[in-house]
Amino acid sequence: MSGPDDDHRMDDEPAAPAVRDDDTGLFREAERIAEALVFASAQPVSEGFIADRVPRGVDVHSIMQRLKADYASRGVNLIQIDGAWAFRTAADLSFVIRRDDNEVRKLSRAALEVLAIIAYHQPVTRAEIEDIRGVQTSKGTLDVLMESGWVRFRGRRRTPGRPVTLGTTRDFLDHFGLEELRDLPGLEELKGAGLLSGRIPANFNIPSPLMSDELTEDEDPITQLDLEELGLLAPGGASDD
């Protein structure tokens, strides 16, 4: 039988915490969800997208790093591409994957030169590309790079004529196995790969590409009118398919 002291103690004691899954259980479930989301997506998946679909308060970045480590020795790797995540065939097994039916058209030397200039010098205009190469760049060369999905229009330079600025895309990073632009090979790596031969000028250097998609101070965003002018939209806003 309860006495007065027992009733007083029951009133003063805090209520027991609600029963819930332990942290390990929540982490494991979030890990499974994240793995499924990336597996089911045809495009790299952002951590923000994953965070909206896992239990609140879970550290998504920690989950992805753990999954990345789990898949590191497998035939399929989880890799980070420009801040997003995707499953890709392990680099050392690429030779066993048949690509005969979907092989990307090989780029011309001119297209490769232009792509390299855009990658390292972005944001860059067509005139600046021509100044670096020393020759004119045909519209067809830029069209090939656009169609491949590796190059995009960034904005318009705040200079006379407002030339369009060019930059690379996430698909460019994905295709060349780069997590971010800072993973582009430097001078010594290019020499070691035999991509820089002959006598290199003493003042020759490899520029550091812009690490952000944010427009620079001398760039304006591209408007719908700009897209129409560039032939990417039909007048009125409809896609020019």
HELIX and SHEET records of a PDB file:
HELIX    1   1 PRO A    4  ASP A   12  1                                   9    
HELIX    2   2 ASP A   23  ALA A   40  1                                  18    
HELIX    3   3 GLU A   47  ALA A   51  1                                   5    
HELIX    4   4 VAL A   60  TYR A   71  1                                  12    
HELIX    5   5 ALA A   91  VAL A   96  5                                   6    
HELIX    6   6 ARG A  109  HIS A  121  1                                  13    
HELIX    7   7 ARG A  126  ARG A  133  1                                   8    
HELIX    8   8 LYS A  139  SER A  148  1                                  10    
HELIX    9   9 ARG A  170  HIS A  175  1                                   6    
HELIX   10  10 LEU A  181  ASP A  183  5                                   3    
HELIX   11  11 LEU A  187  GLY A  192  1                                   6    
HELIX   12  12 GLN A  224  GLU A  229  1                                   6    
SHEET    1   A 3 VAL A  45  SER A  46  0                                        
SHEET    2   A 3 ALA A  84  THR A  89 -1                                        
SHEET    3   A 3 VAL A  76  ILE A  81 -1                                        
SHEET    1   B 4 VAL A 124  THR A 125  0                                        
SHEET    2   B 4 VAL A 164  THR A 168 -1                                        
SHEET    3   B 4 VAL A 151  ARG A 157 -1                                        
SHEET    4   B 4 GLU A 219  ASP A 220 -1                                        
END                                                                             
